[in-house]
Amino acid sequence: MLIISCIAFAYILNNIIEILLESKASESNFQLEFVTMNQFMSEKLITERLRVRIRSHFELIWNE
């Protein structure tokens, strides 16, 4: 019973770590996309008001 419990614990712990790493990678990807979007808007001389609306929309989509 002890061996089975240890194996189950290791399996569960491994799954938790994978979820956290995936979440971290996803967050990093979001930050990179956000920086790229800001650079694009600067290059295209998008107005500040529109930039704020675009960022808000992008964050809303990300949070969903």
C-alpha positions as semicolon CSV with decimal commas, in nm:
position;residue;x (nm);y (nm);z (nm)
1;M;0,000;0,000;0,000
2;L;0,289;0,235;0,079
3;I;0,450;0,183;-0,261
4;I;0,122;0,244;-0,442
5;S;0,066;0,561;-0,237
6;C;0,416;0,688;-0,321
7;I;0,363;0,621;-0,691
8;A;0,025;0,797;-0,686
9;F;0,175;1,094;-0,499
10;A;0,462;1,122;-0,748
11;Y;0,218;1,105;-1,040
12;I;-0,006;1,376;-0,894
13;L;0,291;1,598;-0,809
14;N;0,427;1,557;-1,161
15;N;0,091;1,662;-1,311
16;I;0,076;1,970;-1,089
17;I;0,428;2,072;-1,191
18;E;0,342;2,026;-1,560
19;I;0,034;2,245;-1,522
20;L;0,234;2,519;-1,351
21;L;0,507;2,509;-1,615
22;E;0,249;2,522;-1,892
23;S;0,084;2,819;-1,726
24;K;0,419;2,997;-1,693
25;A;0,499;2,936;-2,061
26;S;0,156;3,061;-2,159
27;E;0,203;3,377;-1,951
28;S;0,544;3,432;-2,109
29;N;0,391;3,393;-2,454
30;F;0,124;3,650;-2,366
31;Q;0,388;3,900;-2,255
32;L;0,582;3,851;-2,579
33;E;0,268;3,901;-2,787
34;F;0,183;4,212;-2,587
35;V;0,528;4,363;-2,648
36;T;0,507;4,280;-3,018
37;M;0,163;4,438;-3,039
38;N;0,287;4,756;-2,868
39;Q;0,582;4,782;-3,107
40;F;0,351;4,737;-3,405
41;M;0,115;5,007;-3,281
42;S;0,408;5,245;-3,227
43;E;0,540;5,183;-3,577
44;K;0,197;5,242;-3,732
45;L;0,140;5,559;-3,525
46;I;-0,183;5,433;-3,370
47;T;-0,346;5,691;-3,143
48;E;-0,315;5,644;-2,768
49;R;-0,691;5,614;-2,725
50;L;-0,710;5,330;-2,977
51;R;-0,403;5,164;-2,823
52;V;-0,575;5,155;-2,485
53;R;-0,886;5,000;-2,639
54;I;-0,680;4,738;-2,825
55;R;-0,482;4,648;-2,512
56;S;-0,802;4,619;-2,309
57;H;-0,955;4,392;-2,569
58;F;-0,640;4,180;-2,586
59;E;-0,634;4,143;-2,206
60;L;-1,003;4,054;-2,201
61;I;-0,948;3,777;-2,455
62;W;-0,648;3,650;-2,259
63;N;-0,839;3,637;-1,931
64;E;-1,119;3,439;-2,087
